Amino acid sequence: MSTPLTIWRRAFDIGEEVTNWERFLGMICQRQTEGELQRAQSLPPPPAKSDGRKRLKTPLPKAFNGKMGNPALAFLVACNNYKIMEPKVFDTEELMIRWALQQMEDKASPWAIRQFFQMDTERDSRGRIPKELRKWDEFAKFFMVHFRDPSEVERARGQWQKGSTQKGKCVDYFKTAENLLLKLGYN
């Protein structure tokens, strides 16, 4: 007979797996409903690989217009995916960051222009650009500080303090708890 803690841990692991798949499927559905896949520009594919296999076309991320919260996160995820799918496009992480900044328009363009200016003018004692504009992971954190939805964290904090009880499937309960933990920045 398993202990309740073992059962709970296994249920939590299953809930995490389901949540990850649901998140993945949700992103795909969202892109399809927005027509992003049909409208996305893509780089022309290079010739077939030496083993005869064709390379997949990776769509460019949709331009970021400065909307806070989920649109900002979706933009970062799309840029990161492009970086992973097209590893030879960017020689350095700085080029990747410059490319991501170039994808910003409307309300986000003044922020992007300030970052370009910093990259071109500000140097530390070693002659390097600021840390948050040098490494992709640091840039992603810096970007989310500016474009996350602060009220979302407050709503999550309030919901966490109220507590929640399980209503319905266990998976849904764990999904809710995991989303709250993510919004609050807990591991």
N, C-alpha and C positions, 0 to 999 in steps of 0.2 A: 504494500500500500504506500503510495506517495504522500509526502507531507503537503500540507496546504501551501507552504512557501514554494515548493517545487512546482506544484500545479499552477500557482499564480505566476511564477516566472515563465513557465512554458506558455501560458495564455498570453502573457505580455509579449513574448517573442513572436507568437503567431499574430498578435495584433499589430506589431511593428511591421511584419512582412506584408500583411494585408494593407496597412496604411501606405507603405511605400509603393505597392502596386496601384492602389487607388489614386495616389498622388500622380504617378506616372501616367495612368490612363486619363486622369483629369486634365493633365497638361496636353495630352494628345487631342482630347475632345475639344478643349478650349481653342487650340490652334486650328482645328478643322472648322469649328463653328465661326471663327473670325475670318476664315478664308485665308489665313496667313500662309498656309502651305502653298496655296495656289498663287498668291501675290508675291511671295518672297523672291527676292533676287538671289541668284546663286552664281558662284564662280564657274566659268566653263571647266568641265572636267578635263584633266590631263589625259594623254593617250593611255590606252590600256596598259596595265602593269605587265611586267616581263613574263609573268606566268599566265597571261591571257585574261585575267579577271578584270572586270571594269570597276572603277572607283565610284563610290556613291557621291552624289551631289549633296553638299551640305548647305541648306539655305542660310542666308545671312539673317541675323536677328533683325526684328522689326525695329525701326528707329525709336529711341526712348524720348518721350515728350515731356517728362518731368512729373508725371503723376506718381504720387507717393504710395507706399504700401506694396500690394501684390504686383502692380505693373513694374515697379522697380526691381522686385525680386525676380520676376519673370524675365526681365531684360538681362539681369546678371546671369541667370541660369542659361539663357540662350547664348550669351557671349562665351560662357565657360564651355558649353557644349561644342560651340564652333571651334574653340581652342583645342578641345580634346579630339574632335573629328578631323581637324585640319592642322596637325602638329607642325607641319613644315612651312606653314604660311608665315608665321611670325618667328623671326630669328631670336628676339629677346622679349622678355615680359614687358619692357618699356614700350616696345612697338605694339604689343597687344593692348596695352592701356591707352596709347594714343589712338589706336583704331577704335576702341570702345568709346572714347570721348568724341570721336568724329561721328559716331552714330547718334549723338544727342541733338535734339532740336527743341523748338518752342521754349517752354519754361526751363528746360534743362540746359539750354545752350549757354546762358551766361555763366553757369557753374562750370561747364566744360571749358569755356574760354579762360576762366580764372586758373583752371588746372593746367591748361596749355602754357599760360603765362608763367606759372610756377615752374613747370618743367624746363622752360627755356631760360629762366633768369635766376632761380634760387638754387644755390649749391651749398653743400656742407663743407667742412674743412678738407675733406678728401676730394672735393669736386663732384660729388654725386648729387643727383636730384633728391627731393624729399622722399623719405621711406615709403609713404603711402602712394607714391606715384612711380615707384621702382619695381615693386613686386605685386603680382596679380592678387594674391590673397590679401595683402594689406590694402590694396585699392578697393577690393570688394567690401571690406569692413568699413573703410572710409566712405565709400559710396552709400552704403546702407545707413550710416550715421546721418547722412544728409537727406536721404530719400525714403527712409522707413516712415511708417505711419505711427506717430507717437501716441495717438489716442488708442490704437490697437493694443499697445502694451498696457495702458491703463485699464482698458476693458478686460483684458486677460487677467490682470492683477485682481480686479474686482471679482471676476468669476472664480478665480482660484481661492480668494478669501471666503467667498460664500460657500465654497465646496460644491461637490456634485454627487449625486447618487445615480446608481446605475438604473437606467430606464431602457429596456429593450436589450439588444444584443451586447454581449461582453466586448466584442470587437469595436462597436461604436463608442462604448464608454472609454476604452483604452485610446481610441483615436482622438476623442475630445481631450483626454488628459495629456496625450502626447503633444497635440497642437498647442495647448496652454503652456506646457513646459518649453516648447520651442520659442513661442512668442515672448516668454519671460527670460529666455536665454539660459535655461537650466539644461544640464546634460541628462 
